[in-house]
Amino acid sequence: MQPLILAIDVGTSSCRTALFSGTGARLVETTAQQSYPLLTTSDDGAELEPSLLLRAVVECLGRTMSHARGDKTLRGRPVLAGGMSCFWHSLVGLDGKGAPLTNVITWADARCRGDAAELREVFSEKAVHQRTGCMLRSSFWPAKLVWFKKRHPHVFKRVKHWVSPAEWLQSELSGVLRNSTAMASGTGLFNPTKLDWDAALLAHCEVDVEQLAPVQDVPFNINARLASEFPELSRMEFLPGIGDGVASNLGSGCSQPGYAAINVGTSAALRIMQAGKKAKAPTGLFCYRADSTRYLVGGAVSNAGNLRAWCVKELNAGDPLALEEALAHRPAPDHGLTVLPFWTAERAPTWNEELRGSILGITQATTGLDLFQAITEATYQRIAQIADVLVAHTGKAPKFLVSGGIQRSEAALQRLADILNHPLYPNPEPEASIRGAAVFAMERMGMPVEALSETAPLHPRREIAERYREARLAQTKLEHMLKKHLPSVLTAD
């Protein structure tokens, strides 16, 4: 009887669970999904309530296993291993009993922008980036910890462990508090070459190594309570959760040289995976570990599907499907608008956290559809900027594979191909992150993973691609101008 693999994918807005075959194919009918609200504030806070996160994971797990029990082809088949993909750079403080003292402070929480700026005055950001693969910005733990220590000093002193949501969820499911190399490397406190915590940053943040979960890429078992509820999982070897970026590359089949994974979901990212002990990236891009032998180089943008959702709601633009159909008839940037899509503090490649969303060129003739198109294209332009830096770094354009919510629209995929000015290959497995969690577990169990079939590429249209190149130059010019002059404008009498 062929064993099954369980995969859990925890995202910023929802989680998914699914079973996979012994070859790495997702059993689509076992997929369960549950959403939860991101708690945002006017001062750029972005948190999740831990109890809702855990409840969503357990509910999805129950629905997945319930379907397996009701399917005669799956009933009784053992679940050999389990893996988890989880959003990176987020943290939660636990007390001595493992209970949360804080909400999950997510990667999108930018209340610590000022603290990040102060860190850059104390430390050389370039030197820290070379050591940790992370910039000294609000996305990462150093600034978040300094911010929390200042604002909530009494709670800060009570925290026994600082963990990512992946470690906390796993401790609730198993009773084991354990960190993966991948998740540790996304904190901004870990050296991906030395595979150890950065002592200088820990000291500045007033965090001891003992307050961090041990970094061990070894499996564990679920607790007795869950094992009694789901006996099929009682012997499952559960791997520590990996960052969603690692999972996306593994799930896309982009773990080999010459391939790049693009994921466009709530946020968006472009990454390549490389092998070696020395893990480095050019300034502006990140370098995170997949495990002790492989690492990622790439960049992420904060404003993607979340910004699209904002447009649909706040512009009152209409039905999303109708919008996509309308955009399909508008292949080029004829709206006359230049947009910086910085509704949430932006990341790669320029990390201009102080700049806010900006739209240049609005006239009385500008329509809601114009705005929707221009804002969508602006996000794609940020991905293209990352691609430009990455190609310059490697010296050769990789094969770009794309997954995520963008795959629901062929017109959106074509637009991204035009803006990148590179062929774009849709991923045959649209849920790359959850498949990547399964692949990671299968790798650790020594199981062969069947390669994904290759899809036909979408080729850029030369004349349209040239117009988008000009639009990218206009976006870059606007960003430089605002970065140079906005502070003086804001402080003028």
C-alpha positions as a printed NumPy array, in Angstrom:
array([[  0.   ,   0.   ,   0.   ],
       [  1.625,   3.235,  -1.194],
       [  2.17 ,   5.74 ,   1.632],
       [  0.898,   9.309,   1.632],
       [  2.532,  12.626,   2.48 ],
       [  0.788,  15.377,   4.449],
       [  1.535,  19.011,   3.633],
       [  0.505,  22.154,   5.529],
       [  0.864,  25.598,   3.974],
       [  0.406,  28.53 ,   6.363],
       [  0.055,  31.866,   4.593],
       [ -0.54 ,  35.419,   5.755],
       [ -4.237,  35.319,   4.845],
       [ -5.125,  31.609,   4.843],
       [ -3.798,  28.113,   5.403],
       [ -4.128,  24.933,   3.347],
       [ -3.661,  21.248,   3.985],
       [ -3.51 ,  18.413,   1.466],
       [ -2.295,  14.878,   0.973],
       [  0.245,  13.95 ,  -1.693],
       [  0.988,  10.665,  -3.378],
       [  4.305,   8.892,  -3.   ],
       [  5.441,  10.514,  -6.256],
       [  4.757,  14.078,  -5.121],
       [  1.426,  14.642,  -6.862],
       [ -1.18 ,  16.601,  -4.902],
       [ -4.443,  14.732,  -4.341],
       [ -6.515,  17.792,  -5.189],
       [ -9.73 ,  16.559,  -3.605],
       [ -8.038,  16.369,  -0.19 ],
       [ -7.134,  20.064,  -0.241],
       [ -8.733,  22.158,   2.496],
       [ -8.417,  25.901,   2.987],
       [ -9.347,  28.299,   5.782],
       [ -8.84 ,  32.059,   5.87 ],
       [ -8.283,  34.383,   8.825],
       [ -8.133,  38.172,   9.172],
       [ -4.953,  40.193,   9.164],
       [ -5.26 ,  42.77 ,  11.939],
       [ -4.024,  46.062,  10.49 ],
       [ -3.718,  49.481,  12.107],
       [ -3.289,  53.011,  10.798],
       [  0.313,  53.094,  12.051],
       [  1.266,  50.156,   9.778],
       [  0.629,  47.34 ,  12.233],
       [ -0.088,  43.913,  10.719],
       [ -0.724,  41.067,  13.137],
       [ -2.482,  37.7  ,  13.321],
       [ -4.248,  36.239,  16.32 ],
       [ -2.422,  32.987,  17.206],
       [ -5.535,  31.116,  18.334],
       [ -7.24 ,  31.749,  14.979],
       [ -4.152,  30.537,  13.154],
       [ -4.047,  27.294,  15.127],
       [ -7.791,  26.747,  14.801],
       [ -7.593,  27.17 ,  11.028],
       [ -4.757,  24.634,  10.73 ],
       [ -6.576,  22.053,  12.859],
       [ -9.849,  22.572,  10.98 ],
       [ -8.116,  22.134,   7.623],
       [ -6.343,  19.045,   8.918],
       [ -9.668,  17.583,   9.997],
       [-11.284,  18.204,   6.607],
       [ -8.33 ,  16.716,   4.732],
       [ -8.297,  13.564,   6.829],
       [-12.088,  13.277,   6.733],
       [-11.971,  13.205,   2.944],
       [ -9.225,  10.581,   3.01 ],
       [-11.349,   8.373,   5.272],
       [-14.299,   8.728,   2.916],
       [-12.297,   7.763,  -0.175],
       [-11.886,   4.02 ,  -0.572],
       [ -8.66 ,   4.523,  -2.537],
       [ -7.121,   6.499,   0.343],
       [ -8.739,   4.962,   3.397],
       [ -6.246,   3.155,   5.594],
       [ -3.168,   4.245,   3.681],
       [ -0.423,   5.313,   6.101],
       [  0.85 ,   8.881,   6.168],
       [  4.622,   8.467,   6.141],
       [  5.811,  12.056,   6.522],
       [  4.576,  15.604,   6.905],
       [  5.952,  18.998,   5.974],
       [  4.969,  22.603,   6.598],
       [  5.459,  25.787,   4.616],
       [  4.979,  29.008,   6.565],
       [  5.274,  32.725,   5.881],
       [  8.706,  34.049,   6.764],
       [ 10.103,  36.884,   8.96 ],
       [  7.258,  36.877,  11.505],
       [  7.486,  36.287,  15.239],
       [  5.507,  35.578,  18.375],
       [  6.63 ,  35.707,  22.012],
       [  5.85 ,  32.701,  24.252],
       [  5.784,  32.324,  28.024],
       [  7.433,  29.488,  29.946],
       [  4.516,  27.158,  29.193],
       [  4.604,  27.852,  25.449],
       [  1.511,  30.079,  25.438],
       [  1.582,  33.231,  23.289],
       [  2.172,  36.504,  25.097],
       [  1.897,  38.442,  21.836],
       [  0.034,  38.266,  18.577],
       [  1.943,  37.053,  15.539],
       [  3.795,  40.161,  14.373],
       [  3.967,  39.545,  10.637],
       [  6.518,  40.464,   7.996],
       [  4.115,  43.193,   6.826],
       [  4.144,  44.997,  10.17 ],
       [  6.116,  48.205,   9.575],
       [  5.614,  50.001,  12.903],
       [  9.333,  49.484,  13.516],
       [ 10.523,  51.453,  10.461],
       [ 12.065,  54.095,  12.719],
       [ 13.799,  51.431,  14.795],
       [ 15.194,  49.891,  11.613],
       [ 16.588,  53.298,  10.662],
       [ 18.232,  53.583,  14.101],
       [ 19.772,  50.13 ,  13.657],
       [ 21.325,  51.332,  10.397],
       [ 23.015,  54.108,  12.37 ],
       [ 24.482,  51.599,  14.842],
       [ 25.428,  48.868,  12.362],
       [ 26.666,  48.897,   8.787],
       [ 23.694,  47.583,   6.82 ],
       [ 26.029,  46.3  ,   4.118],
       [ 28.071,  44.331,   6.674],
       [ 24.939,  42.918,   8.32 ],
       [ 23.569,  41.936,   4.918],
       [ 26.807,  40.131,   4.106],
       [ 26.604,  38.254,   7.418],
       [ 22.88 ,  37.456,   7.548],
       [ 21.587,  37.781,   3.983],
       [ 18.968,  40.24 ,   5.285],
       [ 18.688,  44.014,   5.173],
       [ 18.272,  46.054,   8.364],
       [ 14.647,  46.837,   7.621],
       [ 11.25 ,  46.536,   9.258],
       [ 10.508,  43.138,   7.706],
       [ 13.008,  41.314,   9.894],
       [ 13.325,  40.4  ,  13.558],
       [ 16.032,  42.858,  14.751],
       [ 13.891,  45.952,  14.165],
       [ 10.723,  44.218,  15.387],
       [ 12.413,  43.092,  18.61 ],
       [ 13.864,  46.543,  19.318],
       [ 10.456,  48.109,  18.645],
       [  8.66 ,  45.638,  20.902],
       [ 11.196,  46.072,  23.704],
       [ 10.621,  49.85 ,  23.677],
       [  6.816,  49.74 ,  23.444],
       [  6.094,  46.743,  25.669],
       [  9.045,  46.404,  28.073],
       [  7.153,  44.419,  30.721],
       [  5.91 ,  41.836,  28.226],
       [  9.348,  41.696,  26.604],
       [ 10.881,  40.656,  29.926],
       [  8.32 ,  37.876,  30.342],
       [  9.009,  36.24 ,  26.961],
       [ 10.688,  32.85 ,  27.421],
       [ 10.974,  32.064,  23.712],
       [ 10.806,  34.139,  20.534],
       [  9.648,  31.911,  17.688],
       [  8.181,  32.071,  14.209],
       [  4.533,  31.012,  13.818],
       [  5.828,  27.757,  12.3  ],
       [  7.647,  26.759,  15.502],
       [  4.674,  27.706,  17.648],
       [  2.185,  25.769,  15.529],
       [  4.47 ,  22.743,  15.548],
       [  4.872,  22.923,  19.309],
       [  1.077,  22.907,  19.622],
       [  0.807,  19.918,  17.27 ],
       [  3.704,  17.936,  18.726],
       [  4.951,  19.384,  22.   ],
       [  8.383,  19.88 ,  20.385],
       [  9.897,  23.341,  19.937],
       [ 12.312,  23.075,  17.03 ],
       [ 13.509,  25.458,  14.307],
       [ 14.529,  24.666,  10.747],
       [ 17.638,  26.126,   9.126],
       [ 15.344,  27.678,   6.528],
       [ 13.076,  29.411,   9.021],
       [ 15.982,  30.619,  11.174],
       [ 17.67 ,  32.193,   8.151],
       [ 14.627,  34.368,   7.479],
       [ 14.801,  36.115,  10.844],
       [ 17.671,  38.48 ,  10.038],
       [ 19.505,  37.152,  13.112],
       [ 21.109,  34.086,  11.523],
       [ 24.316,  33.689,   9.517],
       [ 23.501,  31.393,   6.559],
       [ 27.18 ,  30.674,   5.884],
       [ 28.257,  29.888,   9.458],
       [ 24.842,  28.319,  10.203],
       [ 24.701,  30.081,  13.545],
       [ 23.022,  33.041,  15.225],
       [ 24.597,  36.498,  14.885],
       [ 25.95 ,  37.361,  18.34 ],
       [ 26.191,  41.121,  17.783],
       [ 22.582,  41.496,  16.716],
       [ 21.305,  39.234,  19.487],
       [ 23.185,  41.293,  22.07 ],
       [ 21.78 ,  44.557,  20.694],
       [ 18.236,  43.131,  20.734],
       [ 18.8  ,  41.788,  24.275],
       [ 17.821,  38.264,  23.243],
       [ 19.71 ,  35.169,  24.416],
       [ 20.301,  32.126,  22.22 ],
       [ 18.36 ,  30.106,  24.814],
       [ 15.276,  32.165,  23.926],
       [ 15.384,  30.835,  20.353],
       [ 14.231,  27.401,  19.252],
       [ 17.085,  24.93 ,  18.542],
       [ 17.975,  24.758,  14.838],
       [ 17.638,  21.08 ,  13.919],
       [ 16.357,  19.799,  10.583],
       [ 15.191,  16.503,  12.075],
       [ 11.619,  15.153,  12.245],
       [  9.363,  14.628,  15.248],
       [  5.932,  13.083,  15.92 ],
       [  2.555,  14.652,  16.664],
       [  1.269,  14.654,  20.227],
       [ -0.925,  11.956,  21.778],
       [ -4.104,  14.04 ,  21.564],
       [ -3.826,  14.537,  17.808],
       [ -2.663,  10.954,  17.302],
       [ -5.836,   9.701,  18.969],
       [ -7.951,  11.968,  16.757],
       [ -5.988,  11.138,  13.607],
       [ -4.506,   7.644,  14.067],
       [ -3.388,   7.709,  10.425],
       [ -0.819,  10.323,  11.478],
       [  0.407,   8.604,  14.633],
       [  3.612,   7.332,  13.014],
       [  4.115,  10.274,  10.682],
       [  7.543,  11.918,  10.764],
       [  6.876,  15.651,  10.795],
       [  9.641,  17.934,   9.466],
       [ 10.214,  21.403,  10.964],
       [  8.486,  24.084,   8.903],
       [ 10.351,  25.805,   6.1  ],
       [  9.925,  29.321,   4.741],
       [  7.327,  29.723,   2.026],
       [ 10.028,  30.915,  -0.371],
       [ 11.948,  27.66 ,  -0.071],
       [  8.706,  25.736,  -0.455],
       [  7.748,  27.725,  -3.543],
       [ 11.006,  26.867,  -5.304],
       [ 10.824,  23.201,  -4.343],
       [  7.172,  22.993,  -5.333],
       [  7.827,  24.683,  -8.669],
       [ 10.686,  22.369,  -9.562],
       [ 13.066,  25.345,  -9.326],
       [ 15.705,  23.762,  -7.136],
       [ 18.262,  23.407,  -9.934],
       [ 20.545,  26.001, -11.567],
       [ 18.995,  27.836, -14.486],
       [ 15.481,  28.033, -12.993],
       [ 13.766,  30.889, -11.168],
       [ 10.47 ,  30.678,  -9.292],
       [  8.063,  33.599,  -9.331],
       [  5.138,  33.504,  -6.941],
       [  2.416,  36.127,  -7.043],
       [  0.022,  35.72 ,  -4.137],
       [ -0.691,  38.045,  -1.208],
       [  2.864,  39.27 ,  -1.683],
       [  5.178,  38.378,  -4.554],
       [  8.726,  37.118,  -4.929],
       [ 11.315,  35.916,  -7.396],
       [ 13.975,  33.421,  -6.275],
       [ 16.68 ,  31.1  ,  -7.527],
       [ 18.147,  28.225,  -5.524],
       [ 21.878,  27.617,  -5.39 ],
       [ 24.118,  25.048,  -3.701],
       [ 27.121,  25.737,  -1.506],
       [ 28.324,  26.472,   1.991],
       [ 29.011,  30.157,   1.369],
       [ 25.669,  31.924,   0.988],
       [ 25.772,  35.492,  -0.382],
       [ 23.531,  37.823,  -2.386],
       [ 23.922,  41.253,  -4.005],
       [ 22.803,  44.226,  -1.907],
       [ 19.042,  44.653,  -2.074],
       [ 18.333,  40.978,  -2.604],
       [ 18.017,  38.387,   0.131],
       [ 19.938,  35.223,   0.857],
       [ 18.093,  32.58 ,   2.906],
       [ 18.92 ,  28.97 ,   3.555],
       [ 16.806,  26.086,   2.287],
       [ 18.916,  23.694,   4.358],
       [ 22.577,  23.29 ,   5.239],
       [ 23.596,  22.728,   1.594],
       [ 21.258,  24.972,  -0.444],
       [ 20.234,  28.614,  -0.31 ],
       [ 17.946,  31.081,  -2.07 ],
       [ 18.836,  34.388,  -3.709],
       [ 16.083,  36.735,  -4.753],
       [ 13.716,  39.474,  -3.716],
       [ 10.194,  39.917,  -2.434],
       [  7.668,  42.721,  -2.836],
       [  5.059,  43.43 ,  -0.182],
       [  2.311,  44.734,  -2.469],
       [  0.741,  42.161,  -4.765],
       [ -2.517,  40.27 ,  -4.2  ],
       [ -3.166,  42.328,  -1.066],
       [ -3.006,  45.49 ,  -3.179],
       [ -5.25 ,  43.949,  -5.811],
       [ -7.812,  43.167,  -3.093],
       [ -7.571,  46.787,  -1.914],
       [ -8.261,  48.011,  -5.452],
       [-11.313,  45.785,  -5.839],
       [-12.739,  46.973,  -2.521],
       [-11.787,  50.628,  -2.298],
       [-12.025,  51.613,  -5.97 ],
       [-15.419,  49.907,  -6.129],
       [-14.143,  48.613,  -9.437],
       [-16.612,  45.764,  -9.828],
       [-16.452,  42.006, -10.123],
       [-12.817,  40.736, -10.149],
       [-13.478,  38.341, -13.036],
       [-15.052,  41.11 , -15.109],
       [-12.065,  43.319, -14.308],
       [ -9.633,  40.698, -15.574],
       [-11.669,  40.323, -18.747],
       [-11.618,  44.08 , -19.266],
       [ -7.855,  44.224, -18.695],
       [ -7.343,  41.519, -21.316],
       [ -8.435,  44.098, -23.899],
       [ -5.897,  46.646, -22.585],
       [ -2.488,  45.001, -23.206],
       [ -0.356,  48.153, -23.059],
       [  0.109,  51.047, -20.576],
       [ -2.164,  53.548, -22.328],
       [ -3.492,  55.039, -19.088],
       [ -0.736,  57.657, -18.732],
       [ -0.162,  56.847, -15.064],
       [  3.019,  56.129, -13.121],
       [  2.541,  54.321,  -9.819],
       [  4.716,  53.451,  -6.84 ],
       [  2.76 ,  50.528,  -5.303],
       [  3.93 ,  51.131,  -1.744],
       [  0.623,  50.818,   0.152],
       [  2.514,  48.487,   2.53 ],
       [  6.171,  49.277,   3.338],
       [  8.042,  47.952,   0.319],
       [ 10.986,  45.602,   0.184],
       [ 13.268,  44.595,  -2.693],
       [ 15.089,  45.813,  -4.534],
       [ 15.287,  49.381,  -3.13 ],
       [ 13.718,  48.971,   0.355],
       [ 12.289,  52.498,   0.419],
       [ 10.241,  51.955,   3.579],
       [  9.539,  55.639,   4.133],
       [  7.875,  56.163,   0.757],
       [  4.132,  55.679,   0.436],
       [  1.969,  54.698,  -2.476],
       [  2.016,  57.373,  -5.164],
       [  0.105,  57.892,  -8.41 ],
       [  1.32 ,  60.438, -10.949],
       [ -0.662,  61.579, -13.982],
       [ -4.308,  61.511, -12.858],
       [ -6.661,  63.645, -14.943],
       [-10.434,  64.024, -15.17 ],
       [-10.331,  61.395, -17.897],
       [ -8.733,  58.797, -15.598],
       [-11.073,  55.888, -14.869],
       [-11.213,  53.302, -12.116],
       [-10.083,  50.7  , -14.64 ],
       [ -7.09 ,  52.889, -15.516],
       [ -6.114,  52.965, -11.855],
       [ -6.62 ,  49.227, -11.43 ],
       [ -4.465,  48.492, -14.481],
       [ -1.708,  50.924, -13.524],
       [ -1.479,  49.661,  -9.936],
       [ -1.373,  46.037, -11.123],
       [  1.368,  46.82 , -13.623],
       [  3.334,  48.706, -10.987],
       [  3.571,  45.552,  -8.873],
       [  4.801,  43.577, -11.879],
       [  7.387,  46.282, -12.543],
       [  8.864,  45.703,  -9.064],
       [  9.204,  42.001,  -9.875],
       [ 10.91 ,  42.966, -13.125],
       [ 13.369,  45.17 , -11.235],
       [ 14.307,  42.18 ,  -9.078],
       [ 14.726,  40.07 , -12.219],
       [ 17.062,  42.693, -13.69 ],
       [ 19.28 ,  42.627, -10.568],
       [ 19.244,  38.84 , -10.454],
       [ 20.19 ,  38.444, -14.118],
       [ 23.033,  40.939, -13.642],
       [ 24.181,  38.923, -10.589],
       [ 24.169,  35.521, -12.319],
       [ 25.156,  36.729, -15.781],
       [ 22.397,  34.734, -17.483],
       [ 18.618,  34.858, -17.617],
       [ 17.047,  31.817, -15.935],
       [ 13.908,  30.02 , -16.992],
       [ 11.068,  31.813, -15.169],
       [  8.318,  29.611, -13.741],
       [  5.307,  31.316, -12.159],
       [  2.745,  30.142,  -9.621],
       [  0.187,  31.638,  -7.254],
       [ -3.111,  33.433,  -7.686],
       [ -1.916,  35.153, -10.863],
       [ -2.393,  31.85 , -12.691],
       [ -6.146,  32.303, -12.625],
       [ -5.767,  34.853, -15.43 ],
       [ -3.91 ,  34.15 , -18.667],
       [ -4.08 ,  37.864, -19.471],
       [ -2.287,  38.656, -16.203],
       [  0.398,  36.074, -17.   ],
       [  0.879,  37.588, -20.457],
       [  1.16 ,  41.068, -18.953],
       [  3.835,  39.867, -16.527],
       [  5.741,  38.218, -19.407],
       [  5.609,  41.487, -21.348],
       [  6.857,  43.501, -18.363],
       [  9.641,  41.007, -17.57 ],
       [ 10.511,  40.772, -21.287],
       [ 11.304,  37.09 , -20.758],
       [  9.342,  33.925, -21.583],
       [  7.156,  32.886, -18.665],
       [  6.233,  29.269, -17.886],
       [  3.038,  28.71 , -15.857],
       [  3.558,  26.155, -13.126],
       [  1.413,  23.042, -13.681],
       [  1.001,  22.918,  -9.877],
       [ -0.515,  26.319,  -9.011],
       [ -0.168,  25.695,  -5.261],
       [  3.629,  25.576,  -5.31 ],
       [  4.169,  26.294,  -1.61 ],
       [  2.092,  23.399,  -0.341],
       [  3.693,  21.031,  -2.837],
       [  7.092,  22.314,  -1.716],
       [  6.299,  21.356,   1.889],
       [  5.557,  17.827,   0.691],
       [  8.68 ,  17.702,  -1.493],
       [ 10.882,  18.804,   1.425],
       [  9.489,  15.993,   3.575],
       [  9.921,  13.481,   0.761],
       [ 13.54 ,  14.532,   0.226],
       [ 14.291,  13.947,   3.898],
       [ 12.681,  10.507,   3.731],
       [ 14.762,   9.552,   0.68 ],
       [ 11.716,   9.313,  -1.572],
       [ 11.999,  10.116,  -5.303],
       [  9.961,  13.099,  -6.464],
       [  8.43 ,  12.954,  -9.909],
       [  9.275,  16.015, -12.004],
       [  6.485,  18.339, -13.049],
       [  5.504,  18.391, -16.7  ],
       [  6.701,  21.385, -18.695],
       [  4.11 ,  23.89 , -19.874],
       [  4.113,  26.031, -23.003],
       [  5.658,  29.454, -22.362],
       [  4.028,  32.817, -22.776],
       [  6.425,  34.905, -24.863],
       [  6.741,  38.678, -24.437],
       [  5.384,  40.817, -27.247],
       [  8.297,  42.917, -28.418],
       [  6.622,  46.3  , -28.996],
       [  4.545,  46.079, -25.813],
       [  7.583,  44.956, -23.814],
       [  9.481,  48.04 , -24.997],
       [  6.665,  50.3  , -23.822],
       [  6.718,  48.603, -20.43 ],
       [ 10.484,  49.091, -20.261],
       [  9.898,  52.82 , -20.728],
       [  7.216,  52.707, -18.024],
       [  9.69 ,  51.042, -15.65 ],
       [ 12.16 ,  53.845, -16.257],
       [  9.415,  56.355, -15.41 ],
       [  8.644,  54.459, -12.195],
       [ 12.329,  54.463, -11.239],
       [ 12.574,  58.194, -11.954],
       [  9.525,  58.923,  -9.786],
       [ 10.933,  56.851,  -6.938],
       [ 14.282,  58.64 ,  -7.051],
       [ 12.615,  62.045,  -7.183],
       [ 10.344,  61.354,  -4.197],
       [ 13.144,  59.794,  -2.171],
       [ 15.26 ,  62.896,  -2.747],
       [ 12.65 ,  65.595,  -2.231],
       [  9.795,  64.174,  -0.138],
       [ 11.46 ,  64.55 ,   3.302],
       [ 11.993,  68.283,   2.748],
       [  8.428,  68.701,   1.508],
       [  6.993,  66.934,   4.562],
       [  9.032,  69.027,   7.   ],
       [  8.514,  72.386,   5.28 ],
       [  6.752,  75.16 ,   7.256]])
